[in-house]
């Protein structure tokens, strides 16, 4: 296939230009087959550090490593041809210094081929975002409920529900935008606060447990597909894959045990005689 006929991938500047326009559709992806299914419908695919909990069975995102994120980023890039692919920087890979963040972000970009990275951006991260943005690394911020801060926060708790906390989230948003992020994930905040942030920052907001007024929305794909028994309050289930998968596996087990599988359609037969 020539370069002229290949599907053109959405870029970070194009996502930024969607501020106030058509809502940005975003879902998480961790492997090539799912990325291939999501790609035609999504503007942005997030290789989230949620992979630690969704795929690897960890209790939080804290145990996710840079190597894990690169591995899953490579897989998603093999499956996605159109959507902008953003890879999360895991806990401990960017907090030490802007230089550390740049080196690890550069490794993610070069080893996966993705178009952007995401960091959880408290106000402390503004210098780091600016350092990377000035060196041509597209950065997506993440404010409000920040899963990597769950240990310090005592769990996964919604943010901005008191006046003091509300101002802190606004400060995070403004600092993140001013530092050069091309978009900001706004997670787990009061609806009116998400609206105010969306109106105040000049870059797109992508809500998760926030407001329909955000410039886009993201969900963990397995949550919205109903893979797990429990999902957060902000998730709408569009399917019940757990139930349907259980039923399919049950049918398979029954057919193996009663020897009705494999049937004639699933076995090979001789096509010619020797001699």
N, C-alpha and C positions, 0 to 999 in steps of 0.2 A: 504494500500500500504506500503510495507516495505521500509526502508531507502535505501536499495540497488537499488530499482527500481524507486525511485524518480528522477526527472530531477535535475541535478546538476546546481547550480546557478553560473554564472560568478562572479569572485572576483575582487577586486580592484587591487591586484598585477597582475592579468592576463590582465586587461585593461592597466596597466602601461607597461607591456611587449609588447604591440602592437605598441609601438613607432616605426615608420618607416615601419610598416608591413601592413597587411590588414586593410583598413580604418574602423574605429569604427562607427557603425550606432547607432544614438541616436535620440530619440524623447521625447517630454513631455507626461506625463500621469497624470491624476488627479482623475480617478475613476477605479473601478475594471473591468467593461466591456471593456473599451478602452484598459486598460493594457493587458487584455487577448488577444485582437486582435493584439496588437503591439508586444507582447512578443516573438513570434516565429521568428520575423524578425529583432529585435533590440538587440544590445549588451548591451545597457545601456538605462534605462528609467529614465528621470529626472522629479521628482515631483517639478516643478518650482514654485517660488512665483508668476509667471505669472498667476497662478490660480486666483489671485485676480482680474485681468482684464478679463481673458478668461471665467471664470465660475461665478464670483461674481459681475461682472460689475463695478469694481472700475476703477478710472481714472489712477491709477498707482499702483505699488506694495507696496507703503509705508504703506497702511492700513492693510496689511496681518499680521496675528498674528501667534505665535508659535502653538497655539491650532489648527488653520486652517491647518497648514502644517502637523501636526501630524494626523489629521483626514483624509486628502487626502492621506498621506503616507500609512496609514493603509489600505485604500481602494485599492491602487495600489498594495500593497503587497499581497492582497487576489487574485488579478487577474494575477499577473506576477509570473512565476515559474522558468524562465531561466535567464532573463536579470538581470544585476546588477541594483539595484534601489538606486538612490541618491536623497536625499531630501534637498531642499534649506533651509538655515537658513534665516528667514525674518529680515527685517530692525529692528535694536534695540536689537536683540537677541544675538549679539556677539561682538559689537564694544566697550563695556565698559571696558572689561578686558579679558585676556585669561581664567581666572577662570570662568567668566560668560559664555563665549563661550563653554567651556568644559562641564559645567553643562547642558546647553541647548542642546548641541549636544548629550550628553549621554542620555538625556531624549528622544530625537528624535529616537535614535537608539533602546533604550529599549522598547519604546511604539509602534514603527512601525515594528521593525524587519528589517529595511532597512540596506543596506551594507555600506553606505557612506553619508556624508553631503557635501553641497557646500556653499561656502561663496564668496561674491564679494570682491576680494582681491587686494586692493591698497597696496602700499608698507607698509602702516601702519599695515597691517594685517599679516605680516610675522611672528612676534612673536606669534600671536595667532595660526596660522597654525602649527608652530613648537610645541607649547605647546600641541595641540590636537594630532598631529601625534606621538609625543613622548609617548602619553598615549593611543595609539592603536585605535585612531579614524581616519579612512580614510577620507581625505579631498580633495575635488576638488576645484580648484580656478576658478576665473572668472575675466578677465581683459578686458581693452578696454572700450567699452560702458557698463557702469554699471547702470542698471535701478534704483537701490536704490539710486544712486547719481543724479537722474534726477532733483531734486529740486535745488541742488547746481549748476548743469550744465546748467540750464535753458531749460531743455527738453531732449529728446532722440536724441543725436547727435553723429555722427560717430567720431572716435578718430584717432589720429596719422596722421593727414593730414598736419601738420606743423612740422618743424624740432624739435622744443622744445617739442611738444606734442608727437611726435614719440619716443623720448628718454624716456619720462615718461612712455609710454606703455611698452617699452622694459624693463625698470627698474621694472615695476610691474611684468612682466613675469618672469624675472630672480629671483626676491625676492620670488615669489610664489613657483617656482620650488625648489629653494635652501632651502626653509623652510620645504619641505617635502610633498607637494601636489602630488597626484598620477596622476593627469591630470589637464588640464587648459582649460576652455572655453574661446575662443577669439572672442569677439563680436564687430561688427561694426567698423572694422579698415580697413585701406587701404590694398589692396591685397598684395602689395609687402612687407608691414610691417608684415602681417600675415605669409608670407613665411619666412621672416627673423627670426621671433620668433620661428617658427616651427623648423627651422634649428639650432637654438641656444639652446633651452631648451631640457633637457634630458628626459622629460616626454611628453606624447601625448597631442597635441593641438586638441581641438574640436571646429571647426569653426561655426559661425553663422553670416552671413554678413561679411565674411572674405575671405578665399581662398580655392580653391579645393585642394591645396597642404597641408592643415592641415591634421592631422592624423585621423580625423573623422569629422562628421558633425552632427549638431542638429538643429531642427526646432520646433516651437510650432505646435503640431499636428493639431489643428484646423485651423491654417493658411495654412498649406500645403494641407489640405482637402477642403479648400474653404468654410469655415463656415461663414466667415465675408465678408462684402462688400469691405473693404479696408485691404490690407496687406502691410508690409514693402517692400521696393525695393528688398531686398535680398531673399524674399520668392518666391519659384516656386510652383504654384498651381498644384497639381496632381489630383484634383477633383473639382467639384462645388457642394458641399453638400447643400449649402444654396438653390440653385435653385431646386435641386432634392427633398429636404425636403419640400419646399414650394409647389411643385407640388403634392407631396404625401398627405400633409395635406389638400390641396384644394380638391383633389378627395374624401378624407374621409368626409369632411364637406358636399360635394354635396350628397354623398350616405346616410349620416345620414338624411339630409333634405328631400330627396326623398324616404326615408324608404327602400332603397335597401340594406342597412346594418343595422343590421345583417341579413344575408341570411340563408338559410337552413343549410349550412355548419358550421355556427357559433353559432347555437342554439342547446339546448338539447331536446331530445324527451323521452317519456315514454318508458321504456324497458320491463315492465311486468304489468300485471293486478293484482290488489289487490284481495284477497280471494281465 
